[in-house]
Amino acid sequence: MSDTTHTPSTEAPPLTLTVNGTEREVARGTTVTGLLEQLELIPGMIVVERNRTIVPRAQYDQVELEEGDQLELVHFVGGG
C-alpha cells in the first residue's frame, strides 16, 4: 500500500503556485509537508500561510496544494 499523503502523482501536469512571491511548479497531490520536504525545510520551524490563512502545523500532511495557491513560508530563527 502506497502512502499518497506525501507522494504526488507524476502523470498529471504540475500545479503552479506562488511561494514567497516566486512562481513554482509542484506535482499534483503535493501536500504542505511534501512542499517543505522539497524545499529542505523543517516543518516544526516553519509557519505556512496559504491564501492568507495560517495552516495549522498538525494539518501539514493533510492539506493538498491546489493550482494558483499563494503561499508564504515564515522560518523562525532562534537566538539570544
A tleap script that builds the chain and sets N, CA, C and O, in Angstrom:
source leaprc.protein.ff14SB
mol = sequence {
  NMET SER ASP THR THR HIE THR PRO SER THR
  GLU ALA PRO PRO LEU THR LEU THR VAL ASN
  GLY THR GLU ARG GLU VAL ALA ARG GLY THR
  THR VAL THR GLY LEU LEU GLU GLN LEU GLU
  LEU ILE PRO GLY MET ILE VAL VAL GLU ARG
  ASN ARG THR ILE VAL PRO ARG ALA GLN TYR
  ASP GLN VAL GLU LEU GLU GLU GLY ASP GLN
  LEU GLU LEU VAL HIE PHE VAL GLY GLY CGLY
}
set mol.1.N position { 0.851 -1.180 0.000 }
set mol.1.CA position { 0.000 0.000 0.000 }
set mol.1.C position { 0.888 1.232 0.000 }
set mol.1.O position { 1.789 1.351 0.830 }
set mol.2.N position { 0.639 2.154 -0.930 }
set mol.2.CA position { 1.496 3.335 -1.013 }
set mol.2.C position { 0.940 4.473 -0.175 }
set mol.2.O position { -0.265 4.566 0.055 }
set mol.3.N position { 1.824 5.323 0.269 }
set mol.3.CA position { 1.451 6.500 1.071 }
set mol.3.C position { 1.248 7.668 0.128 }
set mol.3.O position { 2.219 8.284 -0.312 }
set mol.4.N position { -0.015 7.985 -0.192 }
set mol.4.CA position { -0.289 9.067 -1.129 }
set mol.4.C position { -0.296 10.429 -0.458 }
set mol.4.O position { -0.450 11.445 -1.136 }
set mol.5.N position { -0.134 10.472 0.843 }
set mol.5.CA position { -0.117 11.755 1.537 }
set mol.5.C position { 1.037 12.621 1.058 }
set mol.5.O position { 0.869 13.821 0.839 }
set mol.6.N position { 2.203 12.018 0.895 }
set mol.6.CA position { 3.388 12.775 0.503 }
set mol.6.C position { 3.827 12.486 -0.923 }
set mol.6.O position { 4.684 13.194 -1.451 }
set mol.7.N position { 3.261 11.460 -1.563 }
set mol.7.CA position { 3.721 11.054 -2.874 }
set mol.7.C position { 2.791 11.601 -3.938 }
set mol.7.O position { 1.703 11.068 -4.156 }
set mol.8.N position { 3.221 12.673 -4.606 }
set mol.8.CA position { 2.371 13.260 -5.638 }
set mol.8.C position { 2.325 12.401 -6.900 }
set mol.8.O position { 3.233 11.613 -7.160 }
set mol.9.N position { 1.269 12.564 -7.667 }
set mol.9.CA position { 1.135 11.877 -8.941 }
set mol.9.C position { 2.145 12.449 -9.927 }
set mol.9.O position { 2.322 13.665 -10.003 }
set mol.10.N position { 2.805 11.579 -10.678 }
set mol.10.CA position { 3.779 12.054 -11.655 }
set mol.10.C position { 3.191 12.103 -13.058 }
set mol.10.O position { 3.860 12.561 -13.984 }
set mol.11.N position { 1.946 11.637 -13.239 }
set mol.11.CA position { 1.348 11.591 -14.558 }
set mol.11.C position { 0.608 12.870 -14.928 }
set mol.11.O position { 0.593 13.245 -16.101 }
set mol.12.N position { 0.007 13.534 -13.985 }
set mol.12.CA position { -0.774 14.737 -14.258 }
set mol.12.C position { 0.169 15.940 -14.418 }
set mol.12.O position { 1.269 15.949 -13.866 }
set mol.13.N position { -0.272 16.950 -15.175 }
set mol.13.CA position { 0.572 18.145 -15.302 }
set mol.13.C position { 0.756 18.815 -13.941 }
set mol.13.O position { -0.112 18.709 -13.075 }
set mol.14.N position { 1.881 19.503 -13.750 }
set mol.14.CA position { 2.150 20.115 -12.449 }
set mol.14.C position { 1.219 21.283 -12.148 }
set mol.14.O position { 0.585 21.849 -13.039 }
set mol.15.N position { 1.158 21.622 -10.867 }
set mol.15.CA position { 0.435 22.801 -10.407 }
set mol.15.C position { 1.400 23.979 -10.391 }
set mol.15.O position { 2.599 23.805 -10.172 }
set mol.16.N position { 0.875 25.170 -10.623 }
set mol.16.CA position { 1.683 26.370 -10.475 }
set mol.16.C position { 1.219 27.097 -9.228 }
set mol.16.O position { 0.042 27.436 -9.097 }
set mol.17.N position { 2.156 27.337 -8.303 }
set mol.17.CA position { 1.893 28.022 -7.040 }
set mol.17.C position { 2.796 29.237 -6.964 }
set mol.17.O position { 3.733 29.382 -7.749 }
set mol.18.N position { 2.507 30.102 -6.015 }
set mol.18.CA position { 3.424 31.186 -5.696 }
set mol.18.C position { 3.891 30.969 -4.271 }
set mol.18.O position { 3.080 30.913 -3.346 }
set mol.19.N position { 5.206 30.847 -4.091 }
set mol.19.CA position { 5.803 30.627 -2.777 }
set mol.19.C position { 6.707 31.809 -2.466 }
set mol.19.O position { 7.727 32.016 -3.123 }
set mol.20.N position { 6.325 32.577 -1.460 }
set mol.20.CA position { 7.067 33.781 -1.073 }
set mol.20.C position { 7.344 34.681 -2.280 }
set mol.20.O position { 8.445 35.207 -2.448 }
set mol.21.N position { 6.308 34.843 -3.115 }
set mol.21.CA position { 6.398 35.755 -4.244 }
set mol.21.C position { 7.027 35.183 -5.501 }
set mol.21.O position { 7.141 35.892 -6.500 }
set mol.22.N position { 7.440 33.919 -5.483 }
set mol.22.CA position { 8.086 33.299 -6.642 }
set mol.22.C position { 7.242 32.143 -7.149 }
set mol.22.O position { 6.841 31.272 -6.377 }
set mol.23.N position { 6.970 32.136 -8.464 }
set mol.23.CA position { 6.210 31.026 -9.035 }
set mol.23.C position { 7.021 29.755 -8.961 }
set mol.23.O position { 8.237 29.758 -9.154 }
set mol.24.N position { 6.318 28.653 -8.673 }
set mol.24.CA position { 6.972 27.351 -8.522 }
set mol.24.C position { 5.994 26.292 -8.997 }
set mol.24.O position { 4.790 26.408 -8.771 }
set mol.25.N position { 6.504 25.264 -9.652 }
set mol.25.CA position { 5.665 24.142 -10.069 }
set mol.25.C position { 5.893 22.969 -9.132 }
set mol.25.O position { 7.024 22.665 -8.753 }
set mol.26.N position { 4.799 22.316 -8.767 }
set mol.26.CA position { 4.864 21.099 -7.952 }
set mol.26.C position { 3.899 20.085 -8.562 }
set mol.26.O position { 2.970 20.447 -9.284 }
set mol.27.N position { 4.134 18.829 -8.262 }
set mol.27.CA position { 3.260 17.766 -8.759 }
set mol.27.C position { 1.902 17.831 -8.071 }
set mol.27.O position { 1.795 18.217 -6.907 }
set mol.28.N position { 0.877 17.450 -8.806 }
set mol.28.CA position { -0.464 17.361 -8.205 }
set mol.28.C position { -0.420 16.362 -7.063 }
set mol.28.O position { 0.277 15.350 -7.140 }
set mol.29.N position { -1.161 16.645 -6.009 }
set mol.29.CA position { -1.185 15.766 -4.853 }
set mol.29.C position { -0.146 16.130 -3.798 }
set mol.29.O position { -0.099 15.518 -2.732 }
set mol.30.N position { 0.688 17.130 -4.096 }
set mol.30.CA position { 1.694 17.553 -3.124 }
set mol.30.C position { 1.007 18.207 -1.932 }
set mol.30.O position { 0.140 19.066 -2.091 }
set mol.31.N position { 1.405 17.788 -0.742 }
set mol.31.CA position { 0.876 18.384 0.481 }
set mol.31.C position { 1.823 19.490 0.950 }
set mol.31.O position { 2.909 19.671 0.399 }
set mol.32.N position { 1.394 20.219 1.970 }
set mol.32.CA position { 2.263 21.232 2.570 }
set mol.32.C position { 3.555 20.564 3.046 }
set mol.32.O position { 4.645 21.090 2.820 }
set mol.33.N position { 3.436 19.404 3.705 }
set mol.33.CA position { 4.628 18.683 4.158 }
set mol.33.C position { 5.519 18.330 2.978 }
set mol.33.O position { 6.737 18.490 3.051 }
set mol.34.N position { 4.924 17.850 1.891 }
set mol.34.CA position { 5.697 17.497 0.698 }
set mol.34.C position { 6.458 18.686 0.133 }
set mol.34.O position { 7.613 18.550 -0.270 }
set mol.35.N position { 5.822 19.848 0.101 }
set mol.35.CA position { 6.498 21.051 -0.381 }
set mol.35.C position { 7.660 21.415 0.526 }
set mol.35.O position { 8.752 21.721 0.047 }
set mol.36.N position { 7.433 21.384 1.828 }
set mol.36.CA position { 8.509 21.720 2.764 }
set mol.36.C position { 9.680 20.745 2.617 }
set mol.36.O position { 10.840 21.149 2.698 }
set mol.37.N position { 9.376 19.467 2.400 }
set mol.37.CA position { 10.443 18.482 2.184 }
set mol.37.C position { 11.222 18.801 0.911 }
set mol.37.O position { 12.450 18.712 0.904 }
set mol.38.N position { 10.519 19.174 -0.176 }
set mol.38.CA position { 11.189 19.534 -1.426 }
set mol.38.C position { 12.120 20.723 -1.227 }
set mol.38.O position { 13.193 20.798 -1.826 }
set mol.39.N position { 11.689 21.649 -0.378 }
set mol.39.CA position { 12.481 22.856 -0.115 }
set mol.39.C position { 13.533 22.630 0.975 }
set mol.39.O position { 14.278 23.544 1.329 }
set mol.40.N position { 13.584 21.396 1.507 }
set mol.40.CA position { 14.519 21.015 2.567 }
set mol.40.C position { 14.367 21.898 3.811 }
set mol.40.O position { 15.345 22.346 4.409 }
set mol.41.N position { 13.088 22.131 4.178 }
set mol.41.CA position { 12.766 22.917 5.364 }
set mol.41.C position { 12.187 22.005 6.436 }
set mol.41.O position { 11.509 21.025 6.128 }
set mol.42.N position { 12.454 22.327 7.680 }
set mol.42.CA position { 11.956 21.542 8.809 }
set mol.42.C position { 10.568 22.068 9.181 }
set mol.42.O position { 10.442 23.217 9.604 }
set mol.43.N position { 9.521 21.243 9.029 }
set mol.43.CA position { 8.164 21.719 9.290 }
set mol.43.C position { 7.965 22.367 10.657 }
set mol.43.O position { 7.183 23.310 10.777 }
set mol.44.N position { 8.647 21.885 11.682 }
set mol.44.CA position { 8.489 22.442 13.022 }
set mol.44.C position { 9.021 23.850 13.176 }
set mol.44.O position { 8.733 24.524 14.166 }
set mol.45.N position { 9.801 24.302 12.196 }
set mol.45.CA position { 10.396 25.636 12.258 }
set mol.45.C position { 9.744 26.613 11.278 }
set mol.45.O position { 10.208 27.742 11.120 }
set mol.46.N position { 8.663 26.173 10.619 }
set mol.46.CA position { 8.036 26.971 9.566 }
set mol.46.C position { 6.563 27.222 9.885 }
set mol.46.O position { 5.847 26.325 10.329 }
set mol.47.N position { 6.132 28.451 9.653 }
set mol.47.CA position { 4.700 28.765 9.656 }
set mol.47.C position { 4.311 28.937 8.194 }
set mol.47.O position { 4.980 29.645 7.442 }
set mol.48.N position { 3.221 28.282 7.799 }
set mol.48.CA position { 2.759 28.340 6.419 }
set mol.48.C position { 1.445 29.094 6.357 }
set mol.48.O position { 0.480 28.750 7.039 }
set mol.49.N position { 1.425 30.121 5.533 }
set mol.49.CA position { 0.190 30.844 5.243 }
set mol.49.C position { -0.203 30.466 3.818 }
set mol.49.O position { 0.580 30.626 2.883 }
set mol.50.N position { -1.424 29.964 3.668 }
set mol.50.CA position { -1.936 29.557 2.349 }
set mol.50.C position { -3.152 30.402 2.041 }
set mol.50.O position { -4.166 30.330 2.735 }
set mol.51.N position { -3.044 31.196 1.004 }
set mol.51.CA position { -4.152 32.059 0.589 }
set mol.51.C position { -4.658 32.904 1.765 }
set mol.51.O position { -5.860 33.025 1.998 }
set mol.52.N position { -3.703 33.481 2.494 }
set mol.52.CA position { -3.954 34.396 3.607 }
set mol.52.C position { -4.530 33.738 4.865 }
set mol.52.O position { -5.054 34.423 5.743 }
set mol.53.N position { -4.433 32.416 4.949 }
set mol.53.CA position { -4.895 31.681 6.126 }
set mol.53.C position { -3.752 30.811 6.630 }
set mol.53.O position { -3.130 30.087 5.852 }
set mol.54.N position { -3.473 30.880 7.931 }
set mol.54.CA position { -2.424 30.055 8.523 }
set mol.54.C position { -2.867 28.591 8.506 }
set mol.54.O position { -3.981 28.266 8.916 }
set mol.55.N position { -1.988 27.719 8.029 }
set mol.55.CA position { -2.264 26.280 8.041 }
set mol.55.C position { -1.761 25.720 9.370 }
set mol.55.O position { -0.573 25.838 9.671 }
set mol.56.N position { -2.636 25.115 10.168 }
set mol.56.CA position { -2.173 24.517 11.434 }
set mol.56.C position { -1.116 23.441 11.153 }
set mol.56.O position { -1.292 22.611 10.261 }
set mol.57.N position { -0.040 23.460 11.903 }
set mol.57.CA position { 1.076 22.529 11.698 }
set mol.57.C position { 0.598 21.070 11.704 }
set mol.57.O position { 1.126 20.244 10.960 }
set mol.58.N position { -0.379 20.758 12.524 }
set mol.58.CA position { -0.905 19.393 12.609 }
set mol.58.C position { -1.585 18.946 11.314 }
set mol.58.O position { -1.824 17.754 11.122 }
set mol.59.N position { -1.899 19.898 10.419 }
set mol.59.CA position { -2.587 19.570 9.168 }
set mol.59.C position { -1.665 19.602 7.948 }
set mol.59.O position { -2.131 19.395 6.827 }
set mol.60.N position { -0.378 19.854 8.140 }
set mol.60.CA position { 0.544 19.954 7.002 }
set mol.60.C position { 0.487 18.730 6.083 }
set mol.60.O position { 0.552 18.882 4.864 }
set mol.61.N position { 0.364 17.488 6.658 }
set mol.61.CA position { 0.338 16.319 5.770 }
set mol.61.C position { -1.029 16.069 5.170 }
set mol.61.O position { -1.163 15.213 4.295 }
set mol.62.N position { -2.041 16.782 5.606 }
set mol.62.CA position { -3.397 16.570 5.094 }
set mol.62.C position { -3.790 17.594 4.034 }
set mol.62.O position { -4.671 17.327 3.217 }
set mol.63.N position { -3.161 18.739 4.037 }
set mol.63.CA position { -3.559 19.828 3.130 }
set mol.63.C position { -2.833 19.681 1.795 }
set mol.63.O position { -1.621 19.877 1.706 }
set mol.64.N position { -3.608 19.326 0.742 }
set mol.64.CA position { -3.043 19.238 -0.598 }
set mol.64.C position { -3.065 20.615 -1.238 }
set mol.64.O position { -4.048 21.350 -1.142 }
set mol.65.N position { -1.972 20.941 -1.884 }
set mol.65.CA position { -1.864 22.226 -2.564 }
set mol.65.C position { -2.685 22.192 -3.843 }
set mol.65.O position { -2.875 21.137 -4.448 }
set mol.66.N position { -3.174 23.371 -4.249 }
set mol.66.CA position { -4.027 23.477 -5.426 }
set mol.66.C position { -3.483 24.535 -6.379 }
set mol.66.O position { -2.726 25.422 -5.984 }
set mol.67.N position { -3.881 24.421 -7.623 }
set mol.67.CA position { -3.471 25.373 -8.656 }
set mol.67.C position { -3.724 26.804 -8.194 }
set mol.67.O position { -4.816 27.126 -7.726 }
set mol.68.N position { -2.717 27.655 -8.327 }
set mol.68.CA position { -2.869 29.068 -8.002 }
set mol.68.C position { -2.711 29.426 -6.536 }
set mol.68.O position { -2.823 30.599 -6.179 }
set mol.69.N position { -2.452 28.441 -5.671 }
set mol.69.CA position { -2.265 28.763 -4.252 }
set mol.69.C position { -1.162 29.811 -4.085 }
set mol.69.O position { -0.147 29.798 -4.782 }
set mol.70.N position { -1.400 30.711 -3.140 }
set mol.70.CA position { -0.422 31.731 -2.754 }
set mol.70.C position { 0.083 31.335 -1.372 }
set mol.70.O position { -0.681 31.342 -0.406 }
set mol.71.N position { 1.359 30.993 -1.272 }
set mol.71.CA position { 1.934 30.535 -0.006 }
set mol.71.C position { 3.000 31.503 0.475 }
set mol.71.O position { 3.803 32.013 -0.307 }
set mol.72.N position { 2.990 31.739 1.758 }
set mol.72.CA position { 4.062 32.485 2.416 }
set mol.72.C position { 4.627 31.564 3.478 }
set mol.72.O position { 3.891 31.060 4.326 }
set mol.73.N position { 5.912 31.345 3.437 }
set mol.73.CA position { 6.594 30.490 4.410 }
set mol.73.C position { 7.456 31.376 5.293 }
set mol.73.O position { 8.309 32.119 4.808 }
set mol.74.N position { 7.227 31.289 6.575 }
set mol.74.CA position { 7.978 32.086 7.552 }
set mol.74.C position { 8.814 31.136 8.382 }
set mol.74.O position { 8.282 30.233 9.028 }
set mol.75.N position { 10.123 31.337 8.368 }
set mol.75.CA position { 11.068 30.471 9.068 }
set mol.75.C position { 11.495 31.152 10.357 }
set mol.75.O position { 11.996 32.276 10.339 }
set mol.76.N position { 11.293 30.465 11.479 }
set mol.76.CA position { 11.701 31.031 12.770 }
set mol.76.C position { 13.145 30.694 13.046 }
set mol.76.O position { 13.583 29.559 12.856 }
set mol.77.N position { 13.872 31.683 13.493 }
set mol.77.CA position { 15.280 31.505 13.820 }
set mol.77.C position { 15.452 31.845 15.282 }
set mol.77.O position { 15.048 32.919 15.728 }
set mol.78.N position { 16.054 30.927 16.037 }
set mol.78.CA position { 16.297 31.177 17.447 }
set mol.78.C position { 17.587 31.980 17.631 }
set mol.78.O position { 18.459 31.993 16.762 }
set mol.79.N position { 17.680 32.612 18.718 }
set mol.79.CA position { 18.892 33.369 19.002 }
set mol.79.C position { 18.772 34.050 20.350 }
set mol.79.O position { 17.742 33.984 21.022 }
set mol.80.N position { 19.822 34.685 20.707 }
set mol.80.CA position { 19.778 35.311 22.017 }
set mol.80.C position { 20.399 36.649 22.055 }
set mol.80.O position { 20.427 37.287 23.107 }
savepdb mol mol.pdb
quit
